Amino acid sequence: MSDKNDKSVETEQGDKKILVVDKDPFLAELVHYHFSKSGYTIESCLSIDDWFGMDPSDYSMIIVDVAIDSNCGTQIIESISQGAPGVSTLVCAPANDTNSIVLALNAGATDYITRPFAISDFVTRINSILKNKVTK
């Protein structure tokens, strides 16, 4: 797994790169475990401060914790939708936070998953989003 400053694996137009924006490093480790063997480079941001300066168009997909740093996840989704509309996004939200899910989807999120989630469901959603991105 690489962090936001590691640009050792450059790909054209975000091919094969996933960014995880989540305060919990376990989520990035989980994505890395399941997708690095398929050739994806996984990068992570652990705070909103890490997000600033990132170019969302560098990624195939961005996974965003809607509750990161005082619920700034929706703002991140809006910036992705405006700056890199072709980048797919998956929002992670607490199960009891329907309002944040609706706001994120209205801001342009591709899909969402609620926490806690089954790992198989999480991986399947990512695969589905990435597959749909390839077929478009």
C-alpha positions as CSV (number, residue, x, y, z in Angstrom):
1,M,0.0,0.0,0.0
2,S,1.2,3.5,-0.7
3,D,0.5,6.8,0.9
4,K,-0.5,10.0,-0.9
5,N,3.1,11.1,-1.4
6,D,4.1,7.8,-3.1
7,K,3.8,8.2,-6.9
8,S,6.0,5.3,-7.8
9,V,3.3,3.6,-9.8
10,E,1.8,6.1,-12.3
11,T,-1.0,5.0,-14.5
12,E,-2.9,6.8,-17.3
13,Q,-6.1,8.5,-16.3
14,G,-6.5,6.7,-13.0
15,D,-6.4,3.2,-14.4
16,K,-5.9,0.6,-11.7
17,K,-5.7,3.0,-8.8
18,I,-8.0,3.2,-5.8
19,L,-8.0,5.9,-3.2
20,V,-9.4,5.3,0.3
21,V,-10.4,8.4,2.2
22,D,-11.0,7.1,5.7
23,K,-9.7,7.8,9.2
24,D,-9.5,4.0,9.9
25,P,-6.4,2.5,8.1
26,F,-8.0,-0.9,8.3
27,L,-10.3,0.0,5.4
28,A,-7.3,0.8,3.1
29,E,-5.6,-2.4,4.2
30,L,-8.8,-4.4,3.4
31,V,-9.0,-2.9,-0.1
32,H,-5.3,-3.5,-0.6
33,Y,-5.6,-7.1,0.4
34,H,-8.4,-7.8,-2.0
35,F,-7.4,-5.6,-5.0
36,S,-3.6,-5.3,-5.1
37,K,-3.3,-8.9,-6.5
38,S,-5.5,-7.8,-9.4
39,G,-3.0,-5.1,-10.2
40,Y,-4.5,-2.1,-8.4
41,T,-2.4,0.4,-6.6
42,I,-4.1,1.4,-3.3
43,E,-3.5,4.8,-1.8
44,S,-5.0,6.3,1.3
45,C,-5.9,9.6,3.1
46,L,-6.5,9.4,6.8
47,S,-7.9,12.9,7.2
48,I,-9.4,15.7,5.3
49,D,-6.0,17.5,5.4
50,D,-4.5,14.5,3.5
51,W,-7.2,14.9,0.9
52,F,-6.2,18.5,0.0
53,G,-3.9,18.5,-2.9
54,M,-5.0,15.2,-4.2
55,D,-6.1,14.9,-7.9
56,P,-9.2,12.7,-8.0
57,S,-8.7,12.1,-11.7
58,D,-5.6,10.1,-10.8
59,Y,-7.9,7.2,-9.6
60,S,-10.3,4.7,-11.0
61,M,-12.3,4.8,-7.9
62,I,-12.4,6.6,-4.6
63,I,-13.9,5.2,-1.4
64,V,-14.9,7.9,1.1
65,D,-15.9,7.7,4.7
66,V,-18.8,10.1,4.8
67,A,-18.1,10.9,8.5
68,I,-14.4,11.7,8.0
69,D,-13.3,14.9,9.9
70,S,-16.6,16.4,11.0
71,N,-18.6,14.8,8.3
72,C,-16.7,16.4,5.4
73,G,-17.2,13.3,3.2
74,T,-20.0,14.9,1.3
75,Q,-17.8,17.8,0.4
76,I,-15.2,15.4,-0.9
77,I,-17.8,13.7,-3.0
78,E,-18.9,17.1,-4.4
79,S,-15.3,18.0,-5.3
80,I,-14.8,14.6,-7.1
81,S,-18.1,15.0,-9.0
82,Q,-17.1,18.5,-10.1
83,G,-13.4,18.0,-10.8
84,A,-13.4,14.4,-12.0
85,P,-16.9,13.4,-13.0
86,G,-15.7,10.1,-14.5
87,V,-14.3,8.8,-11.2
88,S,-16.5,6.3,-9.4
89,T,-17.1,6.8,-5.7
90,L,-18.3,4.5,-2.9
91,V,-19.4,6.1,0.3
92,C,-19.1,4.3,3.7
93,A,-21.7,5.5,6.2
94,P,-23.0,4.5,9.6
95,A,-26.2,2.4,9.2
96,N,-28.2,4.9,11.1
97,D,-27.1,7.9,9.0
98,T,-29.6,7.9,6.2
99,N,-29.3,11.7,5.8
100,S,-25.6,11.6,5.0
101,I,-26.2,8.7,2.5
102,V,-28.8,10.8,0.7
103,L,-26.6,13.9,0.7
104,A,-23.6,11.9,-0.7
105,L,-25.7,10.3,-3.4
106,N,-27.2,13.6,-4.4
107,A,-23.6,15.0,-4.4
108,G,-22.7,12.4,-7.0
109,A,-21.6,9.3,-5.2
110,T,-21.8,6.1,-7.3
111,D,-23.0,3.8,-4.5
112,Y,-22.9,3.4,-0.7
113,I,-22.4,0.8,1.9
114,T,-23.4,1.1,5.6
115,R,-21.2,0.1,8.5
116,P,-20.8,-2.4,9.9
117,F,-20.7,-4.4,6.6
118,A,-19.8,-7.9,5.6
119,I,-16.4,-7.9,3.9
120,S,-17.9,-10.0,1.0
121,D,-20.6,-7.3,0.4
122,F,-17.9,-4.6,0.5
123,V,-15.7,-6.4,-2.0
124,T,-18.6,-7.2,-4.3
125,R,-19.7,-3.6,-4.4
126,I,-16.2,-2.4,-5.4
127,N,-16.0,-5.1,-8.0
128,S,-19.4,-4.1,-9.4
129,I,-18.5,-0.5,-9.6
130,L,-15.1,-1.2,-11.2
131,K,-16.8,-3.6,-13.7
132,N,-19.4,-1.1,-14.6
133,K,-16.7,1.6,-15.1
134,V,-14.9,-0.7,-17.6
135,T,-18.1,-1.5,-19.6
136,K,-19.1,2.2,-20.0
